[in-house]
Amino acid sequence: MNDEYVFNVVRDGVPGSIMPPHGLSETELWMLVSFMASLSEGGRDAEFGGDAGNGRRLFAHNCAECHRAGAEAGGVLGPALTGVTRRRSPEALMQSIREPSERIERGFRPVTVETDAESVTGVLKNEDAFSLQLVTEAQSLRAFRRDGVRQLNRLGASLMPVFSEAELDADELADLLAFLHGNQ
């Protein structure tokens, strides 16, 4: 069960059950999903070396614009990182940081919406026969009527920047992972 699935169940409810849909905002829903993930048992409990204090600084400088972790404020363009070290191995996390386009988490695939008036890039959050909604690169939720969309382009590359060894060396990467591990 992944975060997007839990998000959708809480938002939409479960038809034919006592679980009703909830009228929370998208930000509140993601905060609830992060909290619920922090309560889960099992998963990975790998040891993460590194300086979590420096990792916090690195998170604030490089990641918080798009991600949240624990009680740290952050954006909603990328997935919540609370509990990520229980769900993914250190190697998988390192690959996600070094090569973010190799594995884009479901619910965070980038798109460009083209209308007659504008072109908007972001992460598609919902679409149906009549509309689509996305979180833009500027972190705003935008809705488009289907009949006003000239083209919807699904992008192959992640919106997350690549963090090569030059931008984030091995020690800094270990520090960042130690911070994330401490924010479960």
C-alpha positions, 0 to 999 in steps of 0.5 A: 500500500503506497502513499497515493493509495492511502491519499485516495482512500481518505479523500474518496472514501470506500463506496459500500463501506462506513468509510466516507470521503473526507473534505480535507484540503490536499495539503491536509490530506498529505499531512495525514498520509505522512502521519499515518505512514509514521505509525506503520510498523515493519519495513526497513530499519537500516542504519543510516550514518551521517550527521542528521543536523547537517542533513536537516540544513541540506534538506531545508536548502535542497529539498524542502521547496518540494518535499516534506519530512516529519514536522519540517515544513515543505512543499507538495510538488514531490512526495512526502519523505516521512518514513521513507527510510522504512519503505526504501533501502539506502541504495534506492534512496541514493539512486532517487537523489542521483537519478530522479527520472529512473523511478518516478513515484506514482502520483508525481509524474510531470505533465505540461498542460497547454491551453490557448492562453498558457502552458503550465508544467506540474504534477498531475494529481487528478483527472476525469472526463471533465477536468484535470488538476495539477500542482504547478512548479510554483506549488499552486493547485490548478484546475483545467476544464478538459474542453479548454485543454489543447494538449496534455503532454506527459513528460518522461523526466522528473521535475526533481533536479539531479544531485550529482556528486558535485552538488551533494557529495557522499558525506552530505548524502549520508547526512541527508539520509540520516536526517530523513531516517530521524524524521519517521 
